[in-house]
Amino acid sequence: MLFTEVFLNLVARQDFAFRWLRDRSLVHGRAAHLMDFNRRELRTNNYRFCSGHQARYTLAQEAHMPDLAHRAGLEGVIVADTRLSEVDGERGRLVIAGSDVEKLAGNVSFEELAHRLWSLYLPESSPDRLQKNLGEARVRAFALIPGLGNALEARDGMDALRAAVAHLQAPDSAWESTVLVNAATAVFTAAWAAKLQGRQPTPPDSSLGHAADLLRMATGDASPVKAKGLEAYLVVVSDHGMNASTFAARVIASTGSDLVSAVVGAIGALKGPLHGGAPGPVLEMLDNIGQPDRAIQWLEAEINAGRRIMGMGHRIYRVRDPRAAVLEQAVMRLERSGIETPRLKLARAVEEAAEGLLRKRHPDRPLNANVEFYTAVLLDALGFPRTLFSPLFACGRVVGWSAHVAEQRATGRLIRPESRYIGPRPAPA
């Protein structure tokens, strides 16, 4: 017994040194595979001996031990190397395809942004032809609507979108699949909006840019100024690191499944209120507050009741979400163009009051405006009903999902993490 303990403690030290090297990319590839001792273990007399960070402990203690490889919610765990986007939560910086998000929104078209992401792994992408490709694909997607069954009858927009996209047959070509899925996401979103308003879906206009045609199909408004505002939004939300829906898409893609399946799974993840479901509730909050001078009183009551302030705080960012600033600027551009933005003044007052109150309540936990705060203000100013906010999020994020699926296929392997069993064990024989 003593020999076994000494031996496995030596292995534990060796494993710790290996993991230190591996985490710093000094050991990789086959060497990492051969040297990885994380799963080597021996059980005897109700003890577990393993090559992890602690070599000897009782099985009863196992469930309460810290584990270097275990992070709730995969917090801080790197699951992929990516060329697509980077989120720096400490500095409040978002880089998409090599450019800061502030430089992209309002300056780069939806098609140009899509090309920058897709061309990294899909060589067929061409900035000159992409608008034509997407326009033609929207027309093809619209022709599929009669065959969607009752998908667009769903009361929830994300349910409708998920069911409608699931009807697509993925083409054999990765490029054709990418174009079709992105076009169809916009067409099906607009068609559901039309049915919600009691009208027939509006056919696409293939000559228009993607954002302008989505606005026209969903609202009937062909304003170039509003189209520019929607385009800024779609660009801003196109990608954002390894978020929950993107990870879901990559897990599905890692199995060798098709893009349609990956996007359907991603839509399901995006539907969750902890991921993409808060812009609508932000408007409800602004409606309840009503006037800027009522902000502090209303927010204090919510905080004292232990309720969440919608649009405030983010899992990653420790400062203001850079996307909030970009979307606030987009609302201001609408205002300067003569389009009414009645909620902007109220939103700014609420944001300022909420940050001050939350800072006092949680001085060690920064809670600032996130992307959903000014998403609500912008999409409302563009004339979209709040029931359409999450599907519109999907219309932008599907660009990133598609790029991540292509990247996973090109560079990744089957994603298969492990779980730690904490249930009862069979009685010793």
C-alpha positions as CSV (number, residue, x, y, z in Angstrom):
1,M,0.0,0.0,0.0
2,L,2.8,2.4,0.9
3,F,4.6,1.7,-2.3
4,T,1.5,2.3,-4.3
5,E,0.9,5.7,-2.7
6,V,4.5,6.8,-3.3
7,F,4.4,5.6,-6.9
8,L,1.2,7.4,-7.7
9,N,2.3,10.6,-6.0
10,L,5.3,10.7,-8.3
11,V,3.0,10.2,-11.3
12,A,0.8,13.0,-10.0
13,R,3.8,15.4,-9.9
14,Q,4.8,14.3,-13.4
15,D,1.2,14.9,-14.7
16,F,1.1,18.3,-13.1
17,A,4.3,19.2,-14.9
18,F,3.0,17.9,-18.2
19,R,-0.2,19.9,-17.9
20,W,1.7,23.0,-17.1
21,L,3.7,22.5,-20.3
22,R,0.6,21.5,-22.3
23,D,-1.4,24.5,-21.2
24,R,1.4,26.8,-22.4
25,S,1.6,25.0,-25.8
26,L,5.0,23.6,-25.2
27,V,3.8,20.1,-25.6
28,H,1.2,19.3,-28.2
29,G,0.1,16.9,-30.9
30,R,1.0,13.2,-30.5
31,A,3.4,14.0,-27.6
32,A,0.5,15.5,-25.7
33,H,-1.7,12.5,-26.5
34,L,0.9,10.0,-25.3
35,M,1.8,12.0,-22.2
36,D,-1.7,12.8,-21.0
37,F,-2.2,10.9,-17.7
38,N,-5.4,12.5,-16.7
39,R,-7.4,9.4,-16.9
40,R,-5.0,7.0,-15.3
41,E,-6.3,5.8,-12.0
42,L,-6.4,3.0,-9.5
43,R,-9.0,2.2,-6.8
44,T,-8.4,0.1,-3.8
45,N,-9.9,-0.2,-0.3
46,N,-12.4,2.6,-1.0
47,Y,-9.7,5.0,-2.1
48,R,-9.0,6.5,-5.6
49,F,-5.4,6.9,-6.6
50,C,-5.0,9.0,-9.8
51,S,-2.4,10.9,-11.7
52,G,-4.3,14.2,-11.2
53,H,-3.5,17.0,-8.9
54,Q,-4.3,15.1,-5.7
55,A,-3.1,11.5,-5.6
56,R,-5.0,10.0,-2.7
57,Y,-8.5,10.7,-1.4
58,T,-11.6,8.8,-0.3
59,L,-14.4,8.3,-2.8
60,A,-16.7,10.0,-0.4
61,Q,-14.5,13.1,-0.6
62,E,-14.4,13.1,-4.4
63,A,-17.6,15.0,-5.0
64,H,-16.4,17.9,-2.8
65,M,-12.8,18.2,-4.3
66,P,-11.7,21.0,-6.6
67,D,-10.6,19.7,-9.9
68,L,-8.2,21.4,-12.2
69,A,-10.0,20.1,-15.3
70,H,-13.5,20.8,-14.0
71,R,-15.2,24.2,-14.5
72,A,-18.9,24.8,-14.0
73,G,-20.3,26.0,-17.3
74,L,-16.8,25.4,-18.8
75,E,-15.8,28.7,-17.3
76,G,-12.3,29.6,-18.6
77,V,-11.9,26.3,-20.5
78,I,-10.5,26.8,-24.1
79,V,-12.2,24.4,-26.5
80,A,-10.9,25.6,-29.8
81,D,-8.5,27.9,-31.6
82,T,-10.3,30.3,-33.8
83,R,-9.5,33.0,-36.4
84,L,-13.1,34.3,-36.3
85,S,-13.5,36.6,-33.3
86,E,-12.0,37.5,-29.9
87,V,-13.8,38.8,-26.8
88,D,-11.7,40.7,-24.3
89,G,-14.0,41.1,-21.3
90,E,-11.5,43.0,-19.2
91,R,-10.9,45.7,-21.7
92,G,-14.3,45.7,-23.3
93,R,-13.0,44.8,-26.8
94,L,-14.6,42.7,-29.5
95,V,-12.6,41.8,-32.6
96,I,-14.4,40.1,-35.6
97,A,-12.3,38.8,-38.5
98,G,-9.4,41.0,-37.5
99,S,-11.2,44.3,-37.0
100,D,-12.7,46.0,-33.9
101,V,-16.4,45.9,-33.9
102,E,-16.5,49.7,-33.7
103,K,-14.7,49.9,-37.1
104,L,-17.1,47.4,-38.7
105,A,-20.6,48.6,-37.7
106,G,-21.8,51.4,-40.0
107,N,-18.8,51.0,-42.3
108,V,-19.0,47.5,-43.6
109,S,-21.9,45.9,-45.3
110,F,-23.5,42.7,-44.2
111,E,-22.2,40.9,-47.3
112,E,-18.6,42.2,-46.7
113,L,-18.7,41.1,-43.1
114,A,-20.0,37.6,-44.1
115,H,-17.2,37.3,-46.7
116,R,-14.5,38.2,-44.2
117,L,-15.7,35.4,-41.9
118,W,-16.6,32.8,-44.5
119,S,-13.6,33.2,-46.8
120,L,-11.3,32.0,-44.1
121,Y,-12.6,28.4,-44.7
122,L,-14.8,28.7,-47.7
123,P,-12.7,29.8,-50.7
124,E,-15.8,30.1,-52.9
125,S,-16.7,33.3,-51.1
126,S,-16.4,36.4,-53.3
127,P,-17.2,40.0,-52.1
128,D,-18.3,40.9,-55.6
129,R,-20.8,38.1,-56.0
130,L,-22.0,37.5,-52.4
131,Q,-24.9,40.0,-52.6
132,K,-26.1,38.3,-55.8
133,N,-25.6,34.8,-54.3
134,L,-27.6,35.7,-51.2
135,G,-30.4,37.4,-53.2
136,E,-30.9,34.4,-55.4
137,A,-30.8,32.1,-52.4
138,R,-33.5,34.2,-50.7
139,V,-35.7,33.7,-53.7
140,R,-35.1,29.9,-53.5
141,A,-35.9,29.9,-49.8
142,F,-39.1,31.8,-50.3
143,A,-40.3,29.1,-52.8
144,L,-39.9,26.6,-50.0
145,I,-42.5,28.3,-47.7
146,P,-45.5,26.3,-48.9
147,G,-43.7,23.1,-47.9
148,L,-42.9,24.1,-44.3
149,G,-46.1,22.7,-43.0
150,N,-47.3,24.5,-39.8
151,A,-43.8,25.6,-38.9
152,L,-44.6,29.3,-39.3
153,E,-47.8,28.9,-37.3
154,A,-45.9,28.7,-34.0
155,R,-46.6,31.4,-31.5
156,D,-43.0,31.9,-30.6
157,G,-40.7,33.2,-33.3
158,M,-37.8,31.1,-32.3
159,D,-39.9,27.9,-32.4
160,A,-41.1,28.9,-35.8
161,L,-37.6,29.7,-37.1
162,R,-36.2,26.4,-35.7
163,A,-38.9,24.3,-37.2
164,A,-38.7,26.2,-40.6
165,V,-34.9,25.9,-40.9
166,A,-35.2,22.2,-40.0
167,H,-37.1,21.6,-43.2
168,L,-34.1,22.6,-45.3
169,Q,-32.2,19.9,-47.2
170,A,-28.5,20.8,-46.9
171,P,-26.8,20.8,-50.3
172,D,-23.7,18.7,-50.7
173,S,-21.6,21.8,-51.3
174,A,-20.6,23.5,-48.0
175,W,-20.7,26.9,-49.8
176,E,-24.2,26.4,-51.2
177,S,-25.4,25.2,-47.8
178,T,-23.9,28.3,-46.1
179,V,-25.6,30.7,-48.5
180,L,-28.9,28.9,-48.4
181,V,-29.1,28.6,-44.6
182,N,-28.3,32.3,-44.1
183,A,-30.7,33.4,-46.8
184,A,-33.5,31.2,-45.5
185,T,-33.0,32.4,-41.9
186,A,-33.9,35.9,-43.0
187,V,-36.8,34.8,-45.3
188,F,-38.4,32.6,-42.7
189,T,-38.0,35.2,-40.0
190,A,-39.8,37.8,-42.2
191,A,-42.4,35.3,-43.2
192,W,-43.3,34.6,-39.6
193,A,-43.5,38.3,-38.9
194,A,-45.9,38.7,-41.8
195,K,-48.1,35.9,-40.5
196,L,-48.0,37.5,-37.1
197,Q,-49.3,40.8,-38.7
198,G,-52.1,38.9,-40.5
199,R,-50.6,39.4,-44.0
200,Q,-49.1,37.1,-46.6
201,P,-45.3,36.8,-46.7
202,T,-43.6,39.4,-48.9
203,P,-41.4,37.9,-51.7
204,P,-37.7,38.8,-51.7
205,D,-36.2,41.4,-54.0
206,S,-32.9,39.8,-55.1
207,S,-31.5,43.1,-56.2
208,L,-31.4,44.5,-52.7
209,G,-28.7,44.0,-50.1
210,H,-29.5,41.3,-47.5
211,A,-30.3,43.8,-44.6
212,A,-32.4,46.0,-46.8
213,D,-34.5,43.1,-48.1
214,L,-35.0,41.7,-44.6
215,L,-36.3,45.0,-43.4
216,R,-38.6,45.3,-46.4
217,M,-39.9,41.7,-46.1
218,A,-40.5,42.0,-42.3
219,T,-41.9,45.5,-42.0
220,G,-42.8,46.7,-45.5
221,D,-40.4,49.7,-45.0
222,A,-37.8,50.2,-47.7
223,S,-36.1,53.2,-46.0
224,P,-32.4,53.2,-46.8
225,V,-31.6,54.9,-43.5
226,K,-33.4,52.2,-41.5
227,A,-31.8,49.5,-43.7
228,K,-28.4,50.9,-42.7
229,G,-29.4,50.7,-39.1
230,L,-30.5,47.1,-39.4
231,E,-27.3,46.3,-41.2
232,A,-25.2,47.8,-38.4
233,Y,-27.1,45.5,-35.9
234,L,-26.6,42.4,-38.0
235,V,-22.9,43.1,-38.3
236,V,-22.5,43.7,-34.6
237,V,-24.1,40.5,-33.5
238,S,-22.6,38.3,-36.3
239,D,-20.0,36.6,-34.0
240,H,-19.0,36.7,-30.4
241,G,-16.4,34.2,-29.4
242,M,-17.5,30.8,-28.0
243,N,-21.0,31.7,-26.8
244,A,-23.5,29.0,-26.0
245,S,-25.2,28.8,-29.4
246,T,-21.9,28.9,-31.3
247,F,-20.6,26.1,-29.1
248,A,-23.7,24.1,-29.7
249,A,-23.2,24.5,-33.5
250,R,-19.6,23.4,-33.2
251,V,-20.4,20.4,-31.1
252,I,-22.9,19.3,-33.7
253,A,-20.5,20.0,-36.6
254,S,-17.8,18.0,-34.8
255,T,-19.8,14.9,-35.2
256,G,-19.7,15.3,-39.0
257,S,-23.3,16.4,-39.2
258,D,-24.5,19.0,-41.7
259,L,-24.8,22.8,-41.4
260,V,-28.6,22.7,-41.2
261,S,-28.5,20.4,-38.1
262,A,-25.8,22.6,-36.5
263,V,-27.9,25.8,-37.1
264,V,-31.1,24.2,-35.8
265,G,-29.2,23.3,-32.6
266,A,-27.8,26.8,-32.4
267,I,-31.2,28.4,-32.7
268,G,-32.4,26.2,-29.9
269,A,-29.6,27.4,-27.7
270,L,-30.2,31.1,-28.7
271,K,-33.8,30.8,-27.7
272,G,-32.8,30.5,-24.0
273,P,-33.4,33.6,-21.9
274,L,-29.9,33.4,-20.5
275,H,-28.5,33.8,-24.0
276,G,-30.5,35.8,-26.6
277,G,-33.9,36.4,-25.0
278,A,-33.5,39.7,-23.1
279,P,-34.0,42.6,-25.7
280,G,-37.8,42.3,-25.4
281,P,-37.8,42.5,-21.6
282,V,-35.6,45.6,-21.9
283,L,-38.5,47.4,-23.6
284,E,-40.9,46.2,-21.0
285,M,-38.6,47.7,-18.4
286,L,-38.5,51.0,-20.2
287,D,-42.3,51.0,-20.6
288,N,-42.7,50.4,-16.8
289,I,-40.3,53.2,-15.9
290,G,-41.9,55.6,-18.4
291,Q,-40.0,58.8,-17.6
292,P,-36.3,59.4,-16.9
293,D,-37.1,61.0,-13.5
294,R,-38.7,57.7,-12.3
295,A,-35.7,55.5,-13.2
296,I,-33.9,55.5,-9.8
297,Q,-37.1,54.8,-7.8
298,W,-38.2,51.9,-10.1
299,L,-34.8,50.4,-10.3
300,E,-34.2,50.5,-6.5
301,A,-37.5,48.7,-6.0
302,E,-36.4,46.0,-8.5
303,I,-33.0,45.6,-6.9
304,N,-34.4,45.4,-3.4
305,A,-36.8,42.7,-4.5
306,G,-33.9,40.7,-5.8
307,R,-35.0,40.9,-9.5
308,R,-32.6,41.2,-12.4
309,I,-32.2,44.5,-14.3
310,M,-32.7,43.6,-17.9
311,G,-29.9,44.5,-20.3
312,M,-27.3,45.0,-17.5
313,G,-24.3,42.7,-16.8
314,H,-22.6,40.1,-19.0
315,R,-20.9,36.7,-18.3
316,I,-17.6,37.9,-20.0
317,Y,-17.5,41.7,-19.9
318,R,-16.2,43.5,-16.8
319,V,-16.8,46.9,-18.4
320,R,-19.5,48.2,-20.8
321,D,-20.2,45.9,-23.6
322,P,-18.6,47.5,-26.7
323,R,-21.6,46.4,-28.8
324,A,-23.8,48.5,-26.6
325,A,-21.8,51.6,-27.5
326,V,-21.9,50.7,-31.2
327,L,-25.7,50.2,-31.2
328,E,-26.2,53.4,-29.2
329,Q,-24.4,55.2,-32.0
330,A,-26.6,53.5,-34.6
331,V,-29.7,54.9,-32.8
332,M,-28.1,58.3,-32.8
333,R,-27.6,58.1,-36.5
334,L,-31.2,57.3,-37.0
335,E,-32.1,60.3,-34.8
336,R,-29.8,62.7,-36.9
337,S,-31.5,61.4,-40.0
338,G,-34.9,62.5,-38.8
339,I,-36.2,59.1,-37.6
340,E,-37.9,59.2,-34.2
341,T,-36.2,57.4,-31.5
342,P,-38.4,58.1,-28.5
343,R,-36.8,55.7,-26.1
344,L,-33.2,56.8,-26.5
345,K,-33.3,59.6,-23.8
346,L,-35.1,57.3,-21.4
347,A,-32.7,54.4,-22.1
348,R,-29.6,56.6,-21.3
349,A,-31.2,57.8,-18.1
350,V,-32.0,54.2,-17.1
351,E,-28.5,52.9,-18.0
352,E,-26.9,55.7,-15.9
353,A,-29.1,55.1,-12.9
354,A,-28.8,51.3,-13.1
355,E,-25.0,51.4,-13.3
356,G,-24.8,53.7,-10.2
357,L,-27.2,51.6,-8.1
358,L,-25.7,48.3,-9.1
359,R,-22.2,49.6,-8.4
360,K,-23.3,50.5,-4.8
361,R,-25.0,47.1,-4.3
362,H,-22.3,45.0,-5.9
363,P,-19.0,47.0,-5.7
364,D,-16.9,43.9,-6.5
365,R,-19.1,42.8,-9.4
366,P,-19.1,45.1,-12.4
367,L,-22.6,45.3,-14.1
368,N,-22.8,47.5,-17.1
369,A,-25.0,47.7,-20.2
370,N,-24.8,44.8,-22.5
371,V,-25.7,44.3,-26.2
372,E,-29.4,43.7,-25.4
373,F,-29.9,47.1,-23.8
374,Y,-29.5,49.2,-27.0
375,T,-30.6,46.3,-29.3
376,A,-34.1,46.9,-27.8
377,V,-33.9,50.6,-28.5
378,L,-32.6,50.3,-32.0
379,L,-34.9,47.5,-33.2
380,D,-37.9,49.3,-31.8
381,A,-36.9,52.5,-33.6
382,L,-36.6,50.5,-36.8
383,G,-40.2,49.4,-36.5
384,F,-39.8,45.7,-35.4
385,P,-42.1,44.3,-32.8
386,R,-40.4,42.9,-29.7
387,T,-41.6,39.4,-30.6
388,L,-39.2,39.5,-33.5
389,F,-36.0,40.5,-31.6
390,S,-34.7,37.0,-30.9
391,P,-35.2,35.8,-34.5
392,L,-33.5,38.9,-35.8
393,F,-30.6,38.1,-33.5
394,A,-30.4,34.7,-35.2
395,C,-30.4,36.4,-38.6
396,G,-27.2,38.1,-37.7
397,R,-25.6,35.3,-35.6
398,V,-26.1,32.7,-38.3
399,V,-23.2,34.3,-40.2
400,G,-20.9,33.4,-37.3
401,W,-22.5,30.0,-36.8
402,S,-21.8,29.1,-40.4
403,A,-18.2,30.3,-40.1
404,H,-17.6,28.3,-36.9
405,V,-19.1,25.2,-38.5
406,A,-16.6,25.5,-41.4
407,E,-13.8,26.1,-39.0
408,Q,-14.7,23.1,-36.9
409,R,-14.7,20.9,-39.9
410,A,-11.4,22.2,-41.1
411,T,-9.4,22.2,-37.9
412,G,-11.4,20.4,-35.1
413,R,-12.1,16.9,-33.9
414,L,-15.1,15.3,-32.2
415,I,-15.9,17.3,-29.1
416,R,-16.3,14.8,-26.3
417,P,-15.7,16.2,-22.8
418,E,-16.1,14.0,-19.7
419,S,-18.4,14.3,-16.7
420,R,-17.6,13.5,-13.1
421,Y,-20.0,11.0,-11.5
422,I,-21.2,12.0,-8.1
423,G,-24.0,9.5,-7.7
424,P,-24.1,6.4,-5.5
425,R,-21.7,3.6,-6.2
426,P,-22.3,-0.2,-6.1
427,A,-21.6,-1.9,-2.8
428,P,-18.3,-3.7,-2.7
429,A,-18.6,-7.3,-3.8
